[in-house]
Amino acid sequence: MKKLYLLFFLYCCSFTFVFGQNKVGDSLKNVLNQTKNDIEKVQLLNEIADYYKSSNPVLMNEYASKALVLAKKINYQTEEGTALLNLGITKIITGNYPEALDFFSQAKLIYENELAVNLKDNLKLKNGLARVYGSMGVVFSEQSNYARALQHHLKAVSIYEETKEQEKLARVYNNIGIVYRAQNEDFKALDYFSKAQKIQEKLGDPTVGITLTNIGNLQLKQNNLKEAEDYYTKAKYYFEKFPNPRGLGELYNNLGLLYKKNSTSEKALESWNLALQSFDLIDDKFGKSDTYLFMGDYFYEQNNWNEALKHAQKAAELSKQLNVLEGRALAEKLMSSIYEKLNQPAEAFKHFKLYKTAQDSLINHENIRKSVQAEMNYEFEKKEAIKKKEQEKKALLLTEKSKRQTLQTIFIALFVLLLLGIAFLIYNRIQLKKNLTLQKELAEYEQKALHLQMNPHFVFNCLGSISSFIVQNGTDSAIKYLSKFSKLMRLTLEYSKESLIPIDKEIESLQNYLELEQLRFNNVFEFNISKSLEIEDDMALPPLLLQPFVENAIIHGLIPKKENGTISVDFSIEKDNLVCTILDDGIGFDKSKEIKENLVAIHKSMALDITKKRLEMMEASTAQKAKVEIKEIRNDLGEIQGTKVVLNLPIQYIK
C-alpha cells in the first residue's frame, strides 16, 4: 500500500534485545558503580545506553547524555561521537527528526576529524562513521526523502564492506531494500532483502525477523497471501524469542493488512490494537501513525465515518509532527473523502488542498532522487572509463619500454665511446655539482638552526600564556588551553624536522595558534585565514615563518586596543612570488613601539631578528629575493587603522 509499513533497521548497528537482558544491564551498572577510571566510565555509559535502545529510549537518552558530558570533560573524542550517535537514535525513536539529524551531524564531524589524525582507533572510528551514515539514511527514509536516504545508506555500505562488518552490512542492505520498495522498485528491494537474509542466516542473527517481515510485505503486495503469512509467522517467532517492540508492532500492522485482505475483520482490528500497544512501549509515533491510517481506511470501507475520521485525524497529527510527507498526504486524502461522505464540502475541499500540497512535495523529492541516481550512474561510468584508459596507457608504456630497450642494446657501444670521450667533462661537472650541493645544504642547515632558535622563543611565549591563563581562568579552562597547546607543540615538533612544509600545514599551525590566543584573551579578536586558488598543493615555505608577525599583531596591535579587533592572514600569488599578508586593525606600529618604550621592563624579542635571518638564508638557497614590509594603514584623515605586514617569498615546492 505504501512505504510506511516496511520495517527499518534503525541504527545500522548491533541490536540488543533488552527485555530478556535486565541482568546484563544490571551487571553493567554494577561495573559502572565500581569503576573510577573516567575513560572506562564513559565507555560503559555508552554501552549501557546502547543496551536500552530497543526497549527504553528514556533510559538510553539518560545514559547517553551522561556519556556526552564525561567525554567532553576528558576530551575523549571517539566516545563523544558515540554518545552523540546514541542521542540521535533516541530522537529517531521519539520522532524528533530535526534533533536527530543535528546529533548525527555533530557525530559525523567528530569521526571525520578523528580519522584524519587518529590511527589507533581507525576501525572503530570508521564503523562509527558508517553508523552515522546509516542512521541519517533512516531519518531521510522516514521523511520520504529517498534520494538522500539512498546516498547515505550506500556510504555506510562502502565503509562496512571495507571493515568487513557482515552483520551491520546486512542491516544496511535491508534498509536499502526498504528505500527501493518505498519507490515501488520491488525487484531491487527483494534483491537487497535476500542479500540481508543470507548473511543473517549464515551468522545466526536473531534480527532476521525484520528481514522476513519485509519479504512478507512484498509477498502481500503481490497477493501471495499464503507465502506472506508464512514469512510473518517465521518473523513473529523471532520477535517473541528476541523481544523488539518496534519490529513486533510493524509485524502486527502488516498482519492486520493480511487479515483485511482475507476478510477477517475482527482479527485485523485485533492485530492493529496489538501494534498500538507495542509502539506505546517505546513511544514510536511513526509506527502509530501507520496503524491509525490503516484503521481509518478499514472503518471508511465499513462506512463507519466517525471512527474513520477519528483515526485519520490521529494519523495526520502524528505525520505532521514527524514531517512525514507520504503519511500526511494519505491521511489528508482520507479525511477529504470522509468529509465528502459526511456532506461537508468545505472541509473536504480544505483537506484535499492539503493532500495536493503534500503530494507535490513528494513529486519534488522523486525528481531529486532521479537526478541523484543519474549522477551516481554517471560517476560510476566515468570511473570505469578512467580505469580502462589507465589500462590502455599501461599497455602502451610497456610496448614503448620494450622498443626502447631494443634500441639501447643496439646503440650501447656508441654510447660507451661517447661517454669515454666526455668523461673528463662529466667529472668536472660532478665536482662542480658537489660544490653547489654543499653550499645549498649549508644554507639549509643554517636555516634549520635559525628555525630551532625560533622554537624555544615560541614555547616560552606559550608557556607564559598558559601560566597566566591558569591564574586568570581556572583549572578547567587551563586544561582546554593546554590541550590545544599540546596539539600545536606536536605540529611544531613535526615541522622542526623539515626546512620546508606545505602551505596548508602552515595554515593549520596558524589556525591552532590563533585559536589558542583567542581562548587566552577571551575572544577579544576575530581572525580569518584565506588562500588563493592559484596556490598549488605542493607549494611550500619554511615552518613558523609567519607566527612571529601574527603574535606581534595580537600582543602589540590588538590587545592594547580597547574594543574588539580583527586579524586576517592571506596567501596569494603575484607574478613569481608567494605573497603572505598579515593585516590587523590594531593601534598601529608606532603607537605600540611608543608603549613598549614607556614600559619599565622591556622584554627583548628575538623573533623578528631570527625571521629576518631566515629570509636571508632563503635568498641564499634560492637565489631569489625574499623580503618583508611593515607599514601602518591610515584613512583619508590620517588616522591609524592598523598595521599591514607583507612577506614576498620565492615560490618553492616540496620535493
Secondary structure, 3 states (H helix, E strand, C coil): CCHHHCCCCCCCCCCCCCCCCHHHHHHHHHHHHHCCCHHHHHHHHHHHHHHCCCCCHHHHHHHHHHHHHHHHHCCCHHHHHHHHHHHHHHHHHCCCHHHHHHHHHHHHHHHHHHHHHCCCCHHHHHHHHHHHHHHHHHHHHHCCCHHHHHHHHHHHHHHHHHHCCHHHHHHHHHHHHHHHHHCCCHHHHHHHHHHHHHHHHHHCCCCHHHHHHHHHHHHHHCCCHHHHHHHHHHHHHHHHHCCCHHHHHHHHHHHHHHHHHCCCHHHHHHHHHHHHHHHHHCCCHHHHHHHHHHHHHHHHHCCCHHHHHHHHHHHHHHHHHHCCHHHHHHHHHHHHHHHHHCCCHHHHHHHHHHHHHHHHHHHHHHHHHHHHHHHHHHHHHHHHHHHHHHHHHHHHHHHHHHHHHHHHHHHHHHHHHHHHHCHHHHHHHHHHHHHHHHHHHHHHHHHHHHHHHHHHHHHHHHHHHHHHHHHHHCHHHHHHHHHHHHHHHHHHHHHHCCCCEEHHHHHHHHHHHHHHHHHHCCCCEEEEEEECCCCCCCEEECCCCCHHHHHHHHHHHHCCCCCCEEEEEEEEEECCEEEEEEEECCCCHHHHHHHHHHCCCCCCCCHHHHHHHHHHHHHHHHCCCCEEEEEEEECCCCCEEEEEEEEEEECEECC
